[in-house]
Amino acid sequence: MSRGPDSARRHAREVAFRVAYQSDLTGDRVADVWESRREEERLSDDQSQLVGDVLAALEARGTEVDAALREAAEKWPLERLAATDRSVLRTAIAELMGRAGTPARVVLDEAIEIARRYGSEESGRFVNGVLDRVARRLRPAEF
């Protein structure tokens, strides 16, 4: 069964999320986790590009990603966030920073759906609130 471009990109974002999640849990570098998983994912060139861009931004700008996350999640220390929520937020923020051509609303909508699928009952709302604050600061012209 072939996937449409939206579903294919959602799958790519889920792969990026799973790589970030594995990296978070194991303490391995994002780039190393991606390298070990790349072949088994069987992604199209477009999907691989999206995953690669997001993970490269996360690897190169991880400190900046976490700073934006800490600022937006005000009352929630990063370490206390659920690992799934933290990984969804990190990959979405990395995409906002590293793929300027993707509309911020698309990044937010996709992250919310991934959070709903992999997180708790509250994850979608939490991710929406945090990412909305981050996106408005990173891309004010889009809001």
C-alpha positions in Angstrom: 0.0 0.0 0.0 1.5 3.4 -1.0 1.3 6.3 1.3 0.4 9.9 0.4 3.0 12.6 1.0 1.3 13.7 4.3 1.3 10.2 5.7 4.8 9.6 4.4 6.1 12.7 6.2 4.2 11.7 9.4 6.0 8.4 9.3 9.3 10.2 8.8 8.6 12.4 11.8 7.7 9.3 13.9 11.0 7.7 12.9 12.8 10.9 14.0 10.8 10.8 17.3 11.7 7.2 17.9 15.4 7.9 17.3 15.3 10.8 19.7 13.4 8.7 22.2 16.0 5.9 22.0 18.8 8.4 22.3 17.2 9.9 25.4 16.8 6.6 27.1 20.1 5.1 26.2 22.3 8.2 26.4 23.7 7.4 22.9 24.2 10.2 20.4 21.3 10.9 18.1 23.6 10.5 15.1 24.7 7.1 16.3 21.2 5.8 16.9 20.1 7.1 13.5 23.1 5.4 11.8 22.3 2.1 13.5 18.6 2.3 12.5 18.7 3.9 9.1 18.7 0.8 7.0 15.9 -1.0 8.8 13.5 2.0 8.4 13.3 1.6 4.6 12.5 5.3 3.9 12.1 7.1 0.6 14.6 9.8 -0.3 12.2 12.5 0.8 11.5 10.8 4.2 15.2 10.2 4.8 15.9 13.8 4.0 13.3 15.0 6.5 14.6 12.6 9.3 18.2 13.5 8.5 17.4 17.3 8.7 15.5 17.0 11.9 18.1 14.8 13.6 21.0 16.9 12.3 19.4 20.0 13.8 18.8 18.2 17.1 22.4 17.0 17.2 23.9 20.3 16.3 21.6 22.6 18.2 20.5 20.3 21.1 21.5 22.8 23.8 19.5 25.5 22.0 16.5 23.1 21.5 16.5 22.2 25.2 16.8 25.9 26.2 13.7 26.7 24.1 11.9 23.8 25.6 12.8 24.8 29.2 11.7 28.3 28.6 8.3 27.3 27.1 7.6 24.5 29.6 8.0 27.1 32.4 6.9 25.0 35.4 8.1 21.6 34.1 11.8 20.8 34.6 13.0 19.0 31.5 14.1 16.0 33.5 10.6 15.6 34.9 8.8 15.5 31.5 7.8 12.1 30.3 10.4 10.8 27.9 7.9 10.5 25.1 6.7 14.1 25.5 10.3 15.3 25.8 11.3 13.5 22.6 8.3 14.7 20.6 9.0 18.3 21.7 12.7 18.0 21.0 12.2 16.7 17.4 9.5 19.3 16.7 11.6 22.2 18.0 14.6 20.9 16.0 12.3 20.8 12.9 11.2 24.4 13.6 14.8 25.5 13.8 16.2 23.3 11.0 13.6 23.3 8.3 12.4 26.8 7.8 10.4 25.8 4.7 8.0 23.6 6.7 5.1 25.7 8.0 5.1 26.0 11.8 1.4 24.9 12.0 2.3 21.6 10.1 5.1 20.9 12.6 2.8 21.6 15.6 -0.1 19.5 14.2 2.2 16.5 13.4 3.9 16.7 16.8 0.5 16.7 18.6 -0.6 13.7 16.6 2.6 11.8 17.5 2.2 12.8 21.1 -1.3 11.5 21.2 -0.2 8.2 19.6 2.8 7.5 21.8 2.2 9.5 25.0 -0.4 9.7 27.7 -3.9 11.0 27.6 -2.7 14.5 28.4 0.3 14.5 26.0 -1.4 16.1 23.0 -2.6 19.1 25.0 0.7 19.5 26.8 2.8 19.3 23.5 0.4 21.8 21.9 0.8 24.3 24.6 4.5 24.1 24.8 5.1 24.0 21.1 2.8 26.9 20.5 4.9 29.1 22.8 8.2 27.9 21.1 6.8 28.4 17.6 5.6 31.9 18.3 9.0 32.9 19.6 11.0 31.2 16.8 8.6 32.1 13.9 6.5 35.1 15.0 5.8 36.0 11.3 3.7 32.8 11.0 1.3 33.7 13.8 
